[in-house]
Amino acid sequence: MKIIPYGRQWVDASDIREVIKVLKSDWLTQGPKIKEFEDALCKYTGAKYAVAVSSGTAALHIACLAAGIKSGDEVITSPITFVASANSILYCGGTPVFADIQKDTVNIDPEEIRKKISPNTKAIIPVHFAGHPCDLEEISLIAQKHNLLVIEDAAHALGAEYKNTKIGSCKYSDMAIFSFHPVKSITTGEGGTILTNNEEIFKKLLIFRNHGIAKEKAELMNKNEGPWFYEMQELGFNYRITDIQATLGISQLKKINSFISDRREIAKFYNKSFKGNNYFDIPVEREYVFSAYHLYPIRVKDKFKVQKKEIFNKMRDSGLGIQVHYIPVYLQPFYKKLGYKIKICPKAEDFYEKEISIPMYPSLKDTQIKFVVKEILKIFKNYE
Ligand SMILES: Cc1ncc(COP(=O)(O)O)c(C=O)c1O
């Protein structure tokens, strides 16, 4: 039986043609395609600067470094996210502080952020869960009031809009990061980027991406050594993206509008098919946002909570490659070892017990979408 996954890439002949051209060119990495990809990302989002890197995780890591996160600093983030959002804080020696979610959007709740602010708070990492933007205006006001930086984890949200502004524009934040993993809005295999409007942050990001090394004369401490000269000014990393990946990204970005509109069409069909059902709740889209629908997370009603595992297994058995997004980060053994306790965020834990991500990706065929709807309703009907 061929499984229908919860998400997957769409790579076509034009993407493959472009990648082949790069493979035959002089530059496999550190060549012109990286800047071209970064320029295209800036043009699309409206941000001034982009730094493309090897993954969304690398993007988060150097975003936190550029924000100056260090030992003793607290950073507030959501528990309903991939572990990378919080791990990036730990990489810098900082302490992740988890603020509970809003019940409808599943995004970090600004009210809960307010409760978690301490004299040690340095930044907020809101995560646009499933491609639905967070309340950025409110988060930005909190940040201004308490002198905090905002790093948007927009791994799910390339193509989304908040109050008619593209996510990634950084209108309400200091930085935003995207991931280009195959299940995301566009793919480069592995890959990611940081967007910012702040030139100083941009320069730091460039240095952290490449071993902490500066080469441009204007950036050097010793300016007159010679044309070979480079200086390692920080402890950086090799987080470079290749020209092969960047080319795929350029080609994919040209198709972003149709990718997102396909996702939204599928969401519309699911919404219509599942409206008013007695088994599970469907995702909401607030009227001032335009969701990228990275995921379509359903939540079983309270009465089905105890049977969720069984229902999940039945769905898998019927060929649906469903998944659960996410286990609250602080419930992971590593975080428990650090001292995080159960019930820090009760709404997040309740969400985890109910959530199932059903197939959502642009190349899903009509017959597959109808099959998904039919199978899910059939499985729940057996539990009535
Ligand atoms: C919310 C979130 N943040 C960060 C990441 C990390 O991105 P990557 O897999 O490109 O390192 C992911 C990836 O799944 C994610 O879902």
The ligand as a Gaussian input file, in Angstrom:
#p B3LYP/6-31G(d) Opt

LIG

0 1
 C        9.001000      25.330000      13.835000
 C       10.319000      24.822000      13.336000
 N       11.434000      25.497000      13.638000
 C       12.636000      25.097000      13.193000
 C       12.778000      23.979000      12.421000
 C       14.142000      23.532000      11.990000
 O       14.313000      23.571000      10.618000
 P       15.322000      22.569000       9.880000
 O       14.709000      21.222000       9.856000
 O       15.452000      23.181000       8.499000
 O       16.607000      22.616000      10.626000
 C       11.643000      23.241000      12.061000
 C       11.782000      22.049000      11.221000
 O       11.020000      21.148000      11.176000
 C       10.377000      23.674000      12.525000
 O        9.267000      22.985000      12.239000

